[in-house]
Amino acid sequence: GSLVVNYPFDDDEQGVAIYSKSPDDAVFQQLALSYSKENTKMYQGSPCKDMYPTEYFPHGITNGAQWYNVPGGMQDWNYLHTNCFEVTIELGCVKYPKAEELPKYWEQNRRSLLQFMKQV
């Protein structure tokens, strides 16, 4: 897990981790930022320092392929084949949080979710 909004493309022609810009890159960045700006820890860009000390996401967002290459990912497939603008939102450094921690996750992401929905 991590705390970031990831947007297309998730892979590139060479299969390496480099920025892979989609034709709608500016729109995807706007959508991703609309979410991350409302989550202070995410927006700061280094949310998982203890687990991933070198990981940094400027303003809490990343191009998927720049982070790591995922050939055939769902967000890319939906974008290319159904014209659906999809992002992947990583909600925390711990992939499987304990049930009692879920209210904290809700509070950290409530405003982000509302702002994201306003983008429609």
N, C-alpha and C positions, 0 to 999 in steps of 0.2 A: 504494500500500500504506500500511498503518498498523499499529499494534499496539494492538488493541482487540477486545473482544467486543461485537458488535452484536446487538440483539434486537428482535423485532416490537413494533410495526408499523413497516414501512419507508416507508409513505406515509400521507397523511391526506386528508381530503375536499377540502381547498383546494389540494392540490398544493404546499404550501410546507414549508420545513424547521422544523417545530415538533414538540414531544413528542406522539406518537400512542400513547396507552395502550391496550394490549389488555386483555381481561377477565382474563387471567392474568399481568398485568404483574409482580406480586410474585414469581411462580414464575420468570419469565424473568430477573428481576434476580438471584434466588438462583442460577440456573444460570450466568449470566454471571460473577457474583462468585466462584463456586466455581472457575472457570477462572483469572480474573485475579489472585486473591489469591496464587496459587502462582507467578506470573511477576512478579518484582519490578519490572522495567522497565515492564511493562504497567500494573501496579497504581498506579504513581506518576502516571500520567495524561498525561504530556507526552513521549511516546517519540520523536517525530520533530521535535524543536525546530529542527534545521538545515533541514529541508525545509518544515515547516509550523509556523512559530513561534507562531501564535495557537491552534493546535489543542490542546484540553484535554479529557480524558475522566475525570471523577471516578471514582476507583478502577478505571480501565481498562475501563469499560463505557459503552455508549451506546444509547439508543433510536435505531433506524435512521432514522426520519423526522426526529428532532431533529438528527442529523448531516447527512444530505442525503436528499432525497426520491427514492424508487425505486418508481414505480408498477408493480404486477404482479410484484414480487420473489418468488423461490422460497420464502423462509422464511415470508412472509405467506401465499402460496398453500397451502403445506403445512399451516400452522396452521389456516386457514379451511376447507379442503376435505378434509383427511385427519386432523385432530386431532393432527398431528405437531408437537412442540415443537422447533423448529429455531432455532439461532443461527448467526451468521456470525462466524468467528474470523479476524481479520486478524493474520498472524504476523510482520509486519515492515514497516519503512519502505520497503524496496526490494522492488518487486513481483516481480522475477526475480533472486533471489540466485544467486551463483556456486555451483557444485556443492561446492567445497571448504568453503563456509560452512554447509552443511546439518547437519553434526554439532553446530555451535553452536546452531542452531535447535532441534534435538532436545533438547539439554541445557536450553535455556531453557523448553521446553514440556513436557517429560516429566512432571514433577510435576503440571502443570496438567491434562494429559490424563488422568492417573490419577484426580485429584480429580473431574474432570468425569464420568468413567465411574462413580464411586461414587454420583453423584446418581441413577442409575437405581434 
